[in-house]
Amino acid sequence: MPSSALAAPVLAGRRVLLLDRARMYVCGITPYDVTHLGHAATFVWVDALGRMLRMLGVEPEVCRNVTDVDDVLDVAASRASAPFDAFAAIQQYHFEHDLTALHVRPVRYEPRAHRYIEHVIRLAEGLVAAGHAYARNGSVFFRGQDVAAAAGLDRGAALLLSAEYGGRPDDPAKDDPLDAAVWQAAEPGHPAWDSPWGPGRPGWHAECVAMAMSAFGVGVDVHAGGADLRFPHHAYHAAMAEAFTGVRPYARAWLHAGTVTVGGVKMAKSAGNLVLVSDLLERYTPAAVRLMILDRPWAADWDYTDELLEAAAARLADLYQAAGRGAGPSGEPGAGEVRRLLALDLDVPTALSVALEDGGAPARLLIATLGLD
């Protein structure tokens, strides 16, 4: 593509004009367990987005955090009789090994939450000073009564999700059940650091705000993560960042990758239905697993079956065969159509159909862009 061509991909129906770089923040894992297909799907989609942007002449600057200060992680580390940070580092190693095996490219920034305690304290101080948060009983709470409505949720649904994701809406110290901890007072069984309000630890949403702002400043071009993070995590992240900086919107576009289920049930350790990336890669190539993930709308929820992976492997073989054909007279127009479709909300299924039909240059472009080689 000529360097003078306008770089304006569409994401979630929104056209995003870009110059030479794109600031992308990705909510990474909480490193307390093995990498499953649900995790991998999000990061493969983000990797595909970055590759598509490079195709357009835009360099993706990706920040993918590590949530190594987290209540669930603390419980897992305690069961293993290991310090939380050492336990998290070991799990992070296995996670990165799985992503590398899936041809997910390294990111530019990979901040770990435990190294951003001072940043969270500054965030809390700024929110309190601006009247967007208040300190009580050693904690600092962000005023979040308007966050649900901004996210398109009614209060009842928001309260249920807040409770499900550890938001503690029943905490009597809060002015409103939907207020969220920026700083949580120290509790037994959890790490703690000194702060102006006493010992404690950062809140989940505040960790991501601190890490994202440290990497990129007041906003990002794309914020990505699994669909299950839409509320409360992403909604509160954006609300805190906007309250702290006064700059809106915090994110120009969002990529919420669809949820992966097995038998209609969300993939989770508690459900006993995990499909491990390492197990899949013992039977199929990384390219086949990637194509299974990518051959669908990125926001769509989907149900994993072995048959899906077998079909993806067969489709990949057809794509390789098509790539070996000569370009022919329709080669260049076909390649241009593949570029257009990938830039149009990462429409991989339609781009794949064009590549299979035309063969040659379009097929080779698709393989290279999506990391299917």
C-alpha positions as CSV (number, residue, x, y, z in Angstrom):
1,M,0.0,0.0,0.0
2,P,1.4,3.4,-0.9
3,S,2.7,5.4,2.1
4,S,0.4,8.3,1.2
5,A,-2.7,6.1,1.5
6,L,-5.1,7.2,4.3
7,A,-4.8,4.9,7.3
8,A,-8.3,4.8,8.7
9,P,-9.4,1.4,9.8
10,V,-12.9,0.8,11.1
11,L,-13.3,-0.8,14.5
12,A,-16.7,-1.6,16.0
13,G,-18.3,0.6,13.4
14,R,-16.0,3.6,14.2
15,R,-13.4,4.9,11.7
16,V,-10.1,5.7,13.4
17,L,-7.8,8.1,11.6
18,L,-4.2,7.3,12.3
19,L,-0.8,8.7,11.3
20,D,2.2,6.5,11.9
21,R,1.5,4.8,15.2
22,A,-1.5,3.4,17.2
23,R,-1.5,3.3,21.0
24,M,-3.1,0.0,22.0
25,Y,-3.7,-1.0,25.6
26,V,-4.6,-4.6,26.2
27,C,-5.9,-6.0,29.5
28,G,-3.5,-8.9,30.1
29,I,-3.9,-12.0,32.3
30,T,-4.0,-12.4,36.0
31,P,-1.1,-14.9,36.2
32,Y,-2.5,-17.5,38.5
33,D,-3.2,-20.5,36.2
34,V,-2.5,-22.0,32.8
35,T,-3.4,-20.3,29.5
36,H,-6.6,-21.5,28.0
37,L,-8.2,-20.9,24.6
38,G,-10.5,-18.1,26.0
39,H,-7.4,-16.1,27.0
40,A,-5.6,-16.9,23.7
41,A,-8.5,-15.8,21.5
42,T,-8.3,-12.2,22.8
43,F,-4.6,-11.9,22.4
44,V,-4.6,-13.5,18.9
45,W,-7.2,-10.9,17.8
46,V,-5.1,-8.1,19.2
47,D,-2.1,-9.5,17.4
48,A,-4.1,-9.7,14.2
49,L,-5.2,-6.1,14.7
50,G,-1.6,-5.0,15.1
51,R,-0.5,-6.9,12.0
52,M,-3.4,-5.3,10.0
53,L,-2.2,-1.8,11.1
54,R,1.3,-2.6,9.9
55,M,-0.2,-3.5,6.6
56,L,-1.6,0.0,6.5
57,G,1.7,1.6,7.4
58,V,0.9,2.2,11.0
59,E,3.1,0.9,13.8
60,P,1.1,-0.6,16.8
61,E,2.6,0.3,20.1
62,V,1.0,-2.3,22.4
63,C,0.9,-2.2,26.2
64,R,-0.3,-5.5,27.6
65,N,-0.4,-5.4,31.4
66,V,0.1,-8.2,34.0
67,T,-2.3,-8.1,36.8
68,D,-0.1,-9.5,39.5
69,V,-1.8,-7.7,42.4
70,D,-5.2,-9.4,42.6
71,D,-7.2,-11.2,45.2
72,V,-7.6,-14.4,43.1
73,L,-3.8,-14.6,42.6
74,D,-3.2,-14.1,46.3
75,V,-5.4,-17.1,47.1
76,A,-3.6,-19.3,44.4
77,A,-0.2,-18.2,45.7
78,S,-1.2,-19.0,49.3
79,R,-2.3,-22.5,48.3
80,A,1.0,-23.0,46.6
81,S,2.9,-21.6,49.7
82,A,4.6,-19.2,47.4
83,P,5.1,-15.4,47.5
84,F,2.6,-13.7,45.2
85,D,5.2,-12.1,43.0
86,A,7.3,-15.3,42.5
87,F,4.2,-17.3,41.8
88,A,2.9,-14.8,39.3
89,A,6.3,-14.7,37.5
90,I,6.3,-18.4,37.0
91,Q,2.7,-18.4,35.6
92,Q,3.6,-15.4,33.4
93,Y,6.5,-17.4,31.9
94,H,4.2,-20.2,30.8
95,F,1.7,-17.7,29.4
96,E,4.3,-16.0,27.3
97,H,5.6,-19.4,26.1
98,D,2.0,-20.2,24.9
99,L,1.6,-16.9,23.1
100,T,4.9,-17.2,21.4
101,A,3.9,-20.7,20.2
102,L,0.8,-19.1,18.7
103,H,2.9,-16.6,16.8
104,V,1.7,-13.6,18.9
105,R,4.3,-11.0,18.5
106,P,6.0,-9.5,21.6
107,V,4.5,-6.3,22.9
108,R,6.4,-3.0,23.4
109,Y,5.3,-2.5,27.0
110,E,4.4,-5.2,29.6
111,P,4.0,-3.5,32.9
112,R,3.4,-5.5,36.1
113,A,0.9,-4.1,38.6
114,H,3.2,-4.5,41.7
115,R,5.7,-2.0,40.2
116,Y,3.0,0.7,39.8
117,I,2.0,1.2,43.4
118,E,3.2,4.8,43.6
119,H,1.4,5.5,40.3
120,V,-1.9,4.3,41.8
121,I,-1.3,6.4,44.9
122,R,-0.9,9.5,42.8
123,L,-4.0,8.6,40.8
124,A,-6.0,8.3,44.1
125,E,-4.6,11.6,45.4
126,G,-5.6,13.3,42.2
127,L,-9.1,11.9,42.1
128,V,-9.6,12.9,45.7
129,A,-8.3,16.4,45.1
130,A,-10.7,16.8,42.2
131,G,-13.7,15.5,44.1
132,H,-14.0,12.4,42.1
133,A,-13.0,10.1,45.0
134,Y,-13.0,10.1,48.8
135,A,-11.0,8.4,51.5
136,R,-12.6,6.4,54.2
137,N,-11.3,3.7,56.7
138,G,-8.0,3.4,55.0
139,S,-9.5,3.0,51.5
140,V,-10.0,5.4,48.6
141,F,-13.3,5.1,46.6
142,F,-14.0,6.4,43.2
143,R,-17.5,7.9,42.8
144,G,-19.0,5.5,40.4
145,Q,-22.7,6.0,40.6
146,D,-22.9,7.3,37.0
147,V,-20.6,4.7,35.4
148,A,-23.3,2.1,34.8
149,A,-25.6,4.4,33.0
150,A,-22.7,5.6,30.8
151,A,-22.0,2.0,29.9
152,G,-25.7,1.4,29.0
153,L,-26.5,-0.8,32.0
154,D,-29.3,-0.4,34.5
155,R,-28.4,-0.2,38.2
156,G,-29.6,-3.7,39.0
157,A,-27.5,-5.4,36.3
158,A,-24.5,-3.2,37.3
159,L,-24.7,-4.3,40.9
160,L,-24.8,-7.9,40.0
161,L,-21.8,-7.6,37.7
162,S,-19.9,-5.6,40.4
163,A,-20.5,-8.3,42.9
164,E,-19.4,-11.0,40.5
165,Y,-16.2,-9.3,39.7
166,G,-15.1,-8.5,43.2
167,G,-16.4,-4.9,43.4
168,R,-17.9,-5.4,46.9
169,P,-21.1,-3.4,46.4
170,D,-22.1,-4.3,50.0
171,D,-19.1,-2.6,51.5
172,P,-20.6,-0.3,54.2
173,A,-17.7,2.2,53.9
174,K,-19.0,3.3,50.5
175,D,-21.2,6.3,49.8
176,D,-22.8,4.3,46.9
177,P,-22.6,0.6,46.2
178,L,-21.3,1.3,42.7
179,D,-18.3,3.3,44.0
180,A,-15.1,1.4,43.3
181,A,-11.9,1.1,45.2
182,V,-8.9,3.0,43.9
183,W,-7.0,2.0,47.0
184,Q,-8.1,-0.9,49.3
185,A,-7.2,-0.9,53.0
186,A,-4.9,-3.7,54.0
187,E,-6.5,-7.1,54.8
188,P,-5.1,-10.4,56.1
189,G,-3.8,-12.7,53.4
190,H,-3.0,-10.0,50.9
191,P,0.1,-8.0,50.2
192,A,0.2,-4.4,51.4
193,W,2.1,-1.2,50.8
194,D,2.3,2.1,52.6
195,S,0.2,5.0,51.5
196,P,-1.1,8.3,52.8
197,W,-4.2,6.4,54.0
198,G,-2.4,3.6,55.7
199,P,-1.2,0.2,54.4
200,G,-3.2,-1.3,51.5
201,R,-3.1,-2.3,47.9
202,P,-4.3,-0.9,44.6
203,G,-7.8,-1.6,43.2
204,W,-8.1,-3.6,40.0
205,H,-9.4,-0.8,37.8
206,A,-6.9,1.7,39.2
207,E,-4.0,-0.6,38.4
208,C,-4.8,-0.6,34.7
209,V,-5.4,3.2,34.7
210,A,-2.0,3.7,36.2
211,M,-0.2,1.4,33.8
212,A,-1.9,2.6,30.7
213,M,-1.4,6.3,31.5
214,S,2.3,5.6,32.4
215,A,2.8,4.1,28.9
216,F,0.6,6.4,26.8
217,G,-0.4,9.5,28.7
218,V,-4.0,10.8,28.7
219,G,-5.6,8.3,26.2
220,V,-5.3,5.4,23.8
221,D,-6.4,4.8,20.2
222,V,-7.6,1.3,21.0
223,H,-8.4,-0.5,24.3
224,A,-8.8,-4.2,23.9
225,G,-9.8,-7.1,26.1
226,G,-12.3,-9.9,26.5
227,A,-16.0,-9.1,26.2
228,D,-16.4,-10.0,29.9
229,L,-14.2,-7.0,30.9
230,R,-16.6,-4.5,29.3
231,F,-18.2,-3.9,32.7
232,P,-17.2,-3.2,35.3
233,H,-13.5,-3.2,34.5
234,H,-13.3,-1.3,31.2
235,A,-16.1,1.1,32.1
236,Y,-14.4,2.1,35.4
237,H,-11.0,2.3,33.8
238,A,-12.3,4.8,31.3
239,A,-14.2,6.7,33.9
240,M,-11.3,7.0,36.3
241,A,-8.9,8.1,33.5
242,E,-11.3,10.7,32.2
243,A,-12.0,12.1,35.7
244,F,-8.3,12.3,36.4
245,T,-7.2,14.0,33.1
246,G,-10.4,15.8,32.0
247,V,-9.8,14.4,28.5
248,R,-12.6,12.5,26.8
249,P,-13.0,10.0,25.3
250,Y,-10.2,8.0,27.0
251,A,-10.3,5.4,24.2
252,R,-11.0,6.2,20.6
253,A,-12.1,2.7,19.9
254,W,-12.7,-0.6,21.8
255,L,-12.1,-4.2,20.8
256,H,-14.0,-6.6,23.0
257,A,-13.2,-10.1,21.8
258,G,-16.1,-12.6,21.9
259,T,-16.4,-15.1,24.8
260,V,-15.3,-18.7,24.1
261,T,-17.6,-21.3,25.5
262,V,-17.6,-25.1,25.7
263,G,-21.0,-26.7,25.5
264,G,-22.5,-23.3,25.9
265,V,-20.7,-22.6,29.2
266,K,-18.0,-19.9,29.5
267,M,-14.6,-21.4,29.6
268,A,-13.3,-21.2,33.2
269,K,-11.4,-23.3,35.7
270,S,-14.4,-23.3,38.0
271,A,-16.6,-24.8,35.2
272,G,-14.0,-27.6,34.6
273,N,-14.2,-27.0,30.8
274,L,-10.8,-25.5,30.1
275,V,-9.3,-26.1,26.6
276,L,-5.5,-25.5,27.1
277,V,-3.5,-23.9,24.3
278,S,-0.6,-26.3,25.0
279,D,-2.9,-29.3,24.4
280,L,-4.2,-27.9,21.1
281,L,-0.7,-27.3,19.9
282,E,0.3,-30.9,20.4
283,R,-2.3,-31.9,17.8
284,Y,-2.5,-28.9,15.4
285,T,-0.2,-26.2,14.0
286,P,-0.3,-22.7,15.5
287,A,-1.6,-21.4,12.1
288,A,-4.6,-23.8,12.3
289,V,-5.4,-22.6,15.9
290,R,-5.1,-19.0,14.8
291,L,-7.3,-19.5,11.8
292,M,-10.0,-21.2,14.0
293,I,-10.0,-18.1,16.3
294,L,-9.9,-15.5,13.5
295,D,-12.4,-17.0,10.9
296,R,-15.4,-15.2,12.5
297,P,-16.4,-11.7,13.5
298,W,-14.1,-10.7,16.4
299,A,-17.0,-9.6,18.7
300,A,-18.9,-12.8,18.3
301,D,-19.2,-15.4,21.1
302,W,-18.4,-18.9,20.0
303,D,-18.5,-22.5,21.2
304,Y,-15.3,-24.5,20.8
305,T,-15.5,-28.1,19.4
306,D,-12.8,-30.3,18.0
307,E,-14.6,-30.3,14.7
308,L,-14.1,-26.5,14.4
309,L,-10.3,-27.0,14.7
310,E,-10.3,-29.8,12.2
311,A,-12.3,-27.6,9.7
312,A,-9.8,-24.7,10.3
313,A,-6.9,-27.0,9.5
314,A,-8.5,-28.1,6.3
315,R,-9.3,-24.5,5.3
316,L,-5.7,-23.6,6.0
317,A,-4.5,-26.3,3.7
318,D,-6.8,-24.9,1.0
319,L,-5.4,-21.4,1.6
320,Y,-1.8,-22.6,1.2
321,Q,-2.7,-24.3,-2.0
322,A,-4.4,-21.2,-3.3
323,A,-1.4,-19.1,-2.4
324,G,0.7,-21.3,-4.7
325,R,-1.3,-20.3,-7.7
326,G,-0.1,-17.5,-10.0
327,A,-1.6,-14.1,-9.4
328,G,-3.2,-13.8,-12.8
329,P,-5.0,-10.7,-14.0
330,S,-7.2,-10.4,-10.9
331,G,-4.3,-10.8,-8.5
332,E,-3.6,-7.2,-7.6
333,P,-7.3,-6.1,-7.4
334,G,-7.9,-9.1,-5.2
335,A,-5.1,-8.2,-2.9
336,G,-6.5,-4.7,-2.7
337,E,-9.9,-6.2,-1.7
338,V,-8.2,-8.3,1.0
339,R,-6.6,-5.1,2.4
340,R,-9.9,-3.3,2.4
341,L,-11.8,-6.1,4.1
342,L,-9.2,-6.5,6.8
343,A,-9.2,-2.7,7.5
344,L,-13.0,-2.9,7.6
345,D,-13.5,-4.2,11.2
346,L,-11.1,-7.1,10.6
347,D,-13.5,-8.9,8.3
348,V,-11.4,-12.1,8.1
349,P,-14.2,-14.4,6.9
350,T,-14.9,-12.4,3.8
351,A,-11.2,-11.7,3.2
352,L,-10.5,-15.4,3.4
353,S,-13.2,-16.1,0.8
354,V,-11.6,-13.7,-1.6
355,A,-8.2,-15.1,-1.0
356,L,-9.4,-18.7,-1.6
357,E,-11.2,-17.7,-4.8
358,D,-8.5,-15.5,-6.3
359,G,-5.4,-17.3,-5.0
360,G,-2.0,-16.0,-5.6
361,A,-1.2,-12.5,-4.2
362,P,-4.4,-12.1,-2.2
363,A,-3.9,-15.5,-0.5
364,R,-0.3,-14.7,0.2
365,L,-1.2,-11.3,1.6
366,L,-3.8,-12.8,3.9
367,I,-1.4,-15.5,5.2
368,A,1.4,-12.9,5.9
369,T,-1.0,-10.4,7.5
370,L,-2.7,-12.8,9.8
371,G,0.4,-14.7,10.9
372,L,-0.7,-17.9,9.3
373,D,2.7,-18.8,7.8
